[in-house]
Amino acid sequence: MNGFVFVLFFSLIFASFVSAKTFGEERDAAFRLQIFLDQKNFGPGVIDGHPGTFTQRAIAAYNSTLGRAEDDVASVQEEADEVVSTTFVTAVVPNSAERFVNFKLPYKRTQQAEEKSLVYRSYLEYMAERYHTSEKVLTELNGKKITWGLAPKKTLVVPNVEPFQIEEIRAGRVYRADEGELSARRVVIDTKLKQILIYAPIETGLASTEEQVAIAKEEDPKFQLVASFPTTPGYERFIHRGTWTLKNCLEWPVWRYDKQLLKTGKRGKEALDIPGGPNNPVGILWAGLSKSGIGIHGTDSPRTIGRSRSSGCFRLANWDAARVPSLIRPGSEVIVK
C-alpha cells in the first residue's frame, strides 16, 4: 500500500466535525474500520459505516495474515483508529469529471449499444464510486442541496480513501503476463463465502508455527494471503468449479449482450455490443479465465455485490476491479471452489 492519500480539503477540523455531528462516534469508528481494511486491500464492500458480513470477512482475512484470531475485531479497530486519523475529508469534483457523466444515458440495451461509452449518470454517482461508497452515504454526509447540485469544482465530504481514478483507465489497455511475482500468484474464488482471495508465493519459507497454522487450515504453506475482495459468484447452475488459468486482462471492455447466454449459459446467434464504461455490466475491467466466457470483472451496480445475479462470472466493485492488474496477471492460477 502506498499510504493513505488525503484528498484536497478546506479544513480537517470541518471534516471531523461533520462526521461526529452526523453519525456519532460509534459509526464514525465503523467508517474508520472499513476505510482501513479497504486501503489494505481487504475489501469490506461499500464503505457505509455499517459493518456487515463482508466487513467481518475482511477482518478475518486480514487477521489471518498476521496470525491473529480471525474474530479479533478489537485489534483491527485499534489499528484503524491509529492509522485513519481523519475519517472524512472534503473532496473537489475534478474538471475531468465532465468526460465521465451523461445525464441522458439510456437504460435499454438497444439504446446503450448506440452510445460511445457508458459513463456515469450523475456527478453524485461519479463521486460515490470514486470514494468507494454510495450516493446514499454522500447524501447523508452532505445533504440533498449539495449532492443534487454537484458539478466540477464543487466540493463535498467523502470517506478518506485513496480515490478510484477512472481518468487513469484506458480503453483497450491490455495487461500481459508478468515475469516476476504477479503471474505466479494464486487466486481462490470461494463461491460460498463470496470472496476472491489472492495469494502470493513465499520464497523464503514460513516460520514453523505459521506453517502449522496453514496446514491446519488446509492451505498451501508456500502461499501467503495478500488481498481479498467480496464478489458475486453467479447463479449456482452457471458456476464452473475447478482449476483454471487467468488468460487475459484488459480495461474498458466492450460487453456482448446475449439474452440466450444470460438465461441458459449457452451463446446465442444474436447479440449486441455494449460499449465500455463504468455503467457497462462488466464494469471497467475484464480478466478472462481459461474457461471460455468466464472472467473476473467490474460492475455497473456495486451495491449488488454479493448477490447471485451473473451467468457464471465473478463481479467486483469497479474500485476493486481496478486493482486487479496490480495484484495478478495472466498466467495466475485461479481455483473456483
C-alpha positions as CSV (number, residue, x, y, z in Angstrom):
1,M,0.0,0.0,0.0
2,N,1.3,3.4,-0.9
3,G,-0.2,5.0,2.2
4,F,-3.4,6.9,2.6
5,V,-4.0,9.7,0.2
6,F,-5.5,12.8,1.8
7,V,-7.6,14.4,-1.0
8,L,-7.8,18.2,-1.3
9,F,-9.9,19.6,1.5
10,F,-10.7,23.0,3.1
11,S,-10.3,22.1,6.7
12,L,-9.6,18.8,8.6
13,I,-11.5,20.4,11.5
14,F,-14.5,20.9,9.4
15,A,-14.4,17.3,8.1
16,S,-14.1,15.8,11.6
17,F,-16.9,18.0,12.8
18,V,-19.2,16.7,10.1
19,S,-18.5,13.1,10.8
20,A,-19.1,13.4,14.6
21,K,-22.2,15.5,14.3
22,T,-23.8,13.4,11.5
23,F,-23.1,9.9,12.6
24,G,-21.7,9.8,16.2
25,E,-18.5,8.2,17.4
26,E,-19.7,4.6,17.1
27,R,-20.5,4.8,13.4
28,D,-17.5,7.1,12.8
29,A,-15.3,4.3,14.2
30,A,-17.0,1.8,11.9
31,F,-16.2,4.0,8.9
32,R,-12.5,4.1,10.0
33,L,-12.5,0.3,10.3
34,Q,-13.9,-0.1,6.7
35,I,-11.5,2.6,5.3
36,F,-8.5,0.9,6.9
37,L,-9.4,-2.6,5.5
38,D,-10.2,-1.2,2.1
39,Q,-6.8,0.5,1.9
40,K,-5.1,-2.7,3.0
41,N,-6.7,-4.5,0.0
42,F,-9.1,-6.5,2.2
43,G,-12.3,-5.1,0.8
44,P,-15.2,-4.6,3.2
45,G,-17.6,-3.8,0.3
46,V,-19.3,-0.4,0.1
47,I,-17.9,1.9,2.7
48,D,-21.1,2.9,4.6
49,G,-20.3,2.8,8.4
50,H,-22.5,-0.3,8.7
51,P,-20.1,-3.3,9.1
52,G,-21.8,-6.4,7.8
53,T,-20.9,-9.8,6.5
54,F,-18.2,-8.5,4.1
55,T,-16.6,-6.4,6.7
56,Q,-16.5,-9.3,9.0
57,R,-14.9,-11.5,6.3
58,A,-12.4,-8.8,5.5
59,I,-11.4,-8.6,9.2
60,A,-11.0,-12.4,9.3
61,A,-8.8,-12.4,6.2
62,Y,-6.7,-9.5,7.4
63,N,-6.2,-11.1,10.8
64,S,-5.2,-14.4,9.2
65,T,-2.2,-12.7,7.5
66,L,-1.0,-11.7,10.9
67,G,-1.5,-15.0,12.7
68,R,-4.3,-13.5,14.9
69,A,-7.6,-14.9,15.8
70,E,-9.9,-14.2,12.8
71,D,-12.6,-12.7,15.0
72,D,-10.2,-10.3,16.7
73,V,-12.1,-7.1,15.8
74,A,-10.6,-5.0,18.6
75,S,-7.1,-5.3,17.3
76,V,-8.1,-4.2,13.8
77,Q,-10.2,-1.3,15.2
78,E,-7.2,-0.2,17.2
79,E,-5.0,-0.2,14.1
80,A,-7.7,1.6,12.2
81,D,-8.1,4.3,14.8
82,E,-4.4,4.9,14.8
83,V,-3.8,4.9,11.0
84,V,-7.0,6.7,9.9
85,S,-6.6,9.8,11.9
86,T,-9.3,11.7,9.9
87,T,-12.4,9.8,8.9
88,F,-13.8,12.2,6.3
89,V,-12.2,14.9,4.1
90,T,-13.7,17.4,1.7
91,A,-13.1,16.5,-1.9
92,V,-13.3,18.6,-5.1
93,V,-15.2,17.3,-8.1
94,P,-12.4,17.4,-10.8
95,N,-12.8,19.2,-14.1
96,S,-12.1,15.8,-15.9
97,A,-15.4,14.5,-14.4
98,E,-17.3,16.2,-17.3
99,R,-15.9,13.5,-19.6
100,F,-17.5,10.8,-17.5
101,V,-21.0,12.0,-16.8
102,N,-24.0,11.7,-19.2
103,F,-27.3,12.8,-17.6
104,K,-29.2,11.2,-20.5
105,L,-27.5,7.8,-20.5
106,P,-30.2,5.3,-21.5
107,Y,-31.2,2.1,-19.7
108,K,-32.4,0.0,-22.6
109,R,-29.7,-2.3,-24.1
110,T,-30.7,-1.5,-27.7
111,Q,-30.1,2.3,-27.0
112,Q,-26.9,1.7,-25.0
113,A,-25.4,-0.1,-28.0
114,E,-25.7,3.2,-29.9
115,E,-23.7,5.1,-27.3
116,K,-19.9,5.8,-27.5
117,S,-19.4,4.8,-23.8
118,L,-21.5,4.0,-20.7
119,V,-20.3,6.6,-18.3
120,Y,-22.0,7.8,-15.0
121,R,-25.5,9.2,-14.9
122,S,-24.7,12.0,-12.4
123,Y,-21.8,13.6,-10.6
124,L,-23.1,12.1,-7.4
125,E,-22.7,8.6,-8.9
126,Y,-19.3,9.5,-10.1
127,M,-18.1,10.8,-6.7
128,A,-19.7,7.8,-4.8
129,E,-17.8,5.3,-6.8
130,R,-14.6,7.4,-6.7
131,Y,-14.6,7.2,-2.9
132,H,-15.8,3.6,-2.6
133,T,-19.2,4.5,-1.1
134,S,-22.8,5.0,-2.2
135,E,-24.9,8.0,-3.2
136,K,-27.0,7.5,0.0
137,V,-24.0,7.9,2.2
138,L,-22.8,11.0,0.4
139,T,-26.3,12.5,0.8
140,E,-26.3,11.6,4.5
141,L,-23.0,13.4,4.9
142,N,-23.7,16.5,2.8
143,G,-27.4,16.9,2.5
144,K,-29.5,16.9,-0.7
145,K,-28.9,20.5,-1.6
146,I,-25.1,19.9,-2.0
147,T,-25.3,16.4,-3.6
148,W,-28.0,17.3,-6.1
149,G,-26.1,20.4,-7.2
150,L,-22.8,18.7,-7.7
151,A,-20.6,19.9,-10.7
152,P,-16.9,20.3,-11.5
153,K,-15.0,22.4,-8.9
154,K,-17.7,22.0,-6.3
155,T,-16.9,20.1,-3.1
156,L,-18.4,17.5,-0.7
157,V,-17.4,15.5,2.3
158,V,-16.3,11.9,1.5
159,P,-14.7,8.9,3.2
160,N,-10.9,9.3,3.5
161,V,-9.9,6.7,1.0
162,E,-7.5,6.7,-1.9
163,P,-9.8,7.6,-4.8
164,F,-10.6,5.3,-7.7
165,Q,-9.4,7.5,-10.6
166,I,-11.4,6.5,-13.6
167,E,-9.5,9.0,-15.7
168,E,-6.5,6.7,-15.5
169,I,-8.4,3.8,-17.1
170,R,-7.6,3.4,-20.8
171,A,-10.0,1.8,-23.3
172,G,-8.5,-1.4,-24.6
173,R,-5.3,-1.3,-22.5
174,V,-4.1,-4.9,-22.1
175,Y,-2.1,-6.3,-19.2
176,R,0.4,-9.0,-20.2
177,A,1.9,-11.9,-18.2
178,D,4.4,-10.7,-15.6
179,E,7.8,-12.3,-15.5
180,G,8.0,-11.6,-11.8
181,E,5.7,-12.5,-9.0
182,L,2.3,-11.4,-10.2
183,S,1.7,-14.2,-12.8
184,A,2.9,-16.7,-10.1
185,R,0.2,-15.7,-7.7
186,R,-2.8,-17.8,-7.0
187,V,-6.5,-16.7,-6.9
188,V,-9.1,-18.7,-4.9
189,I,-12.7,-17.8,-5.6
190,D,-14.8,-19.1,-2.7
191,T,-18.4,-19.2,-4.1
192,K,-19.9,-20.0,-0.7
193,L,-18.3,-17.1,1.2
194,K,-18.5,-14.9,-1.9
195,Q,-14.8,-13.9,-1.7
196,I,-11.9,-13.6,-4.1
197,L,-8.7,-14.3,-2.2
198,I,-5.3,-13.6,-3.7
199,Y,-2.2,-15.4,-2.6
200,A,1.5,-14.6,-3.3
201,P,4.2,-17.3,-3.3
202,I,6.6,-17.3,-0.4
203,E,10.2,-17.8,-1.5
204,T,11.9,-17.8,1.9
205,G,9.6,-20.2,3.7
206,L,7.5,-19.8,6.8
207,A,8.2,-20.0,10.4
208,S,7.2,-23.4,11.8
209,T,4.2,-22.0,13.8
210,E,2.8,-20.2,10.7
211,E,3.3,-23.3,8.6
212,Q,1.5,-25.4,11.2
213,V,-1.4,-23.0,11.1
214,A,-1.6,-23.1,7.3
215,I,-1.6,-26.9,7.2
216,A,-4.3,-27.0,9.9
217,K,-6.4,-24.8,7.7
218,E,-5.7,-27.0,4.7
219,E,-3.9,-24.1,3.0
220,D,-0.7,-24.3,0.9
221,P,2.1,-23.1,3.3
222,K,4.0,-21.9,0.2
223,F,1.5,-19.1,-0.4
224,Q,0.5,-16.2,1.7
225,L,-2.8,-14.3,1.5
226,V,-2.2,-10.7,0.4
227,A,-5.7,-9.4,-0.6
228,S,-9.4,-10.3,-0.6
229,F,-12.5,-8.8,-2.1
230,P,-16.2,-9.5,-2.0
231,T,-17.7,-10.9,-5.2
232,T,-20.9,-12.0,-6.9
233,P,-20.3,-15.6,-8.0
234,G,-23.4,-16.0,-10.1
235,Y,-26.3,-18.5,-10.1
236,E,-25.3,-22.0,-8.9
237,R,-26.2,-23.6,-12.2
238,F,-23.7,-21.4,-14.0
239,I,-20.7,-21.8,-11.7
240,H,-17.8,-23.7,-13.2
241,R,-15.7,-25.0,-10.3
242,G,-12.2,-26.3,-10.9
243,T,-8.7,-25.0,-11.5
244,W,-8.3,-22.5,-14.4
245,T,-5.7,-20.0,-15.6
246,L,-6.0,-16.3,-16.0
247,K,-5.7,-15.8,-19.8
248,N,-6.2,-12.1,-20.4
249,C,-6.8,-8.8,-18.6
250,L,-8.0,-5.5,-20.3
251,E,-9.6,-2.2,-19.3
252,W,-12.8,-0.6,-20.6
253,P,-14.1,-3.8,-22.3
254,V,-17.0,-4.0,-24.7
255,W,-19.7,-6.4,-23.5
256,R,-21.5,-8.8,-25.7
257,Y,-25.2,-8.7,-24.7
258,D,-26.6,-12.1,-25.4
259,K,-30.0,-12.8,-24.0
260,Q,-29.7,-16.6,-24.6
261,L,-26.4,-16.7,-22.8
262,L,-27.7,-14.9,-19.8
263,K,-30.7,-17.3,-19.5
264,T,-29.1,-20.6,-20.4
265,G,-25.4,-20.2,-20.1
266,K,-25.0,-21.0,-23.9
267,R,-24.2,-18.5,-26.6
268,G,-27.0,-17.4,-28.9
269,K,-26.8,-16.3,-32.5
270,E,-28.0,-12.7,-31.9
271,A,-26.2,-10.2,-29.6
272,L,-25.5,-6.5,-29.1
273,D,-22.1,-4.9,-28.5
274,I,-22.5,-2.7,-25.4
275,P,-19.7,0.0,-25.2
276,G,-17.3,0.2,-22.3
277,G,-17.6,2.3,-19.2
278,P,-18.4,2.2,-15.5
279,N,-22.1,1.6,-16.4
280,N,-21.3,-1.3,-18.6
281,P,-22.5,-4.5,-16.9
282,V,-18.8,-5.8,-16.8
283,G,-17.6,-2.5,-15.5
284,I,-14.2,-1.1,-16.2
285,L,-12.1,-4.3,-16.4
286,W,-12.3,-7.8,-17.8
287,A,-9.9,-10.6,-16.6
288,G,-10.8,-13.7,-18.6
289,L,-10.2,-17.3,-17.4
290,S,-9.2,-20.3,-19.5
291,K,-12.8,-21.4,-19.1
292,S,-14.3,-19.7,-22.2
293,G,-16.7,-16.9,-21.5
294,I,-15.9,-16.8,-17.7
295,G,-14.0,-14.0,-16.1
296,I,-13.4,-11.6,-13.2
297,H,-14.8,-8.2,-13.9
298,G,-16.3,-4.9,-12.6
299,T,-19.9,-4.0,-12.4
300,D,-22.4,-1.2,-13.0
301,S,-24.0,-1.7,-9.6
302,P,-21.6,-2.0,-6.7
303,R,-24.5,-2.2,-4.2
304,T,-25.5,-5.6,-5.6
305,I,-22.1,-7.2,-5.0
306,G,-22.6,-10.5,-3.1
307,R,-25.9,-11.3,-4.7
308,S,-26.1,-14.2,-7.2
309,R,-27.0,-12.4,-10.4
310,S,-24.5,-13.3,-13.1
311,S,-24.2,-16.1,-15.6
312,G,-21.0,-17.7,-14.2
313,C,-18.6,-14.7,-14.0
314,F,-17.3,-13.1,-10.8
315,R,-18.2,-9.4,-10.3
316,L,-16.2,-6.9,-8.3
317,A,-16.9,-3.2,-7.5
318,N,-15.1,-1.1,-10.1
319,W,-12.8,0.3,-7.4
320,D,-11.7,-3.2,-6.5
321,A,-11.6,-4.4,-10.2
322,A,-9.2,-1.5,-10.9
323,R,-6.7,-3.1,-8.5
324,V,-6.6,-6.5,-10.3
325,P,-3.7,-5.7,-12.6
326,S,-1.5,-4.7,-9.7
327,L,-2.3,-7.9,-7.8
328,I,-2.4,-10.7,-10.5
329,R,-1.6,-11.1,-14.2
330,P,-2.3,-13.6,-17.0
331,G,-0.7,-16.9,-16.0
332,S,-2.1,-16.8,-12.5
333,E,-3.8,-19.9,-11.3
334,V,-7.5,-19.5,-10.5
335,I,-9.2,-22.0,-8.3
336,V,-13.0,-21.8,-8.2
337,K,-14.5,-23.8,-5.3
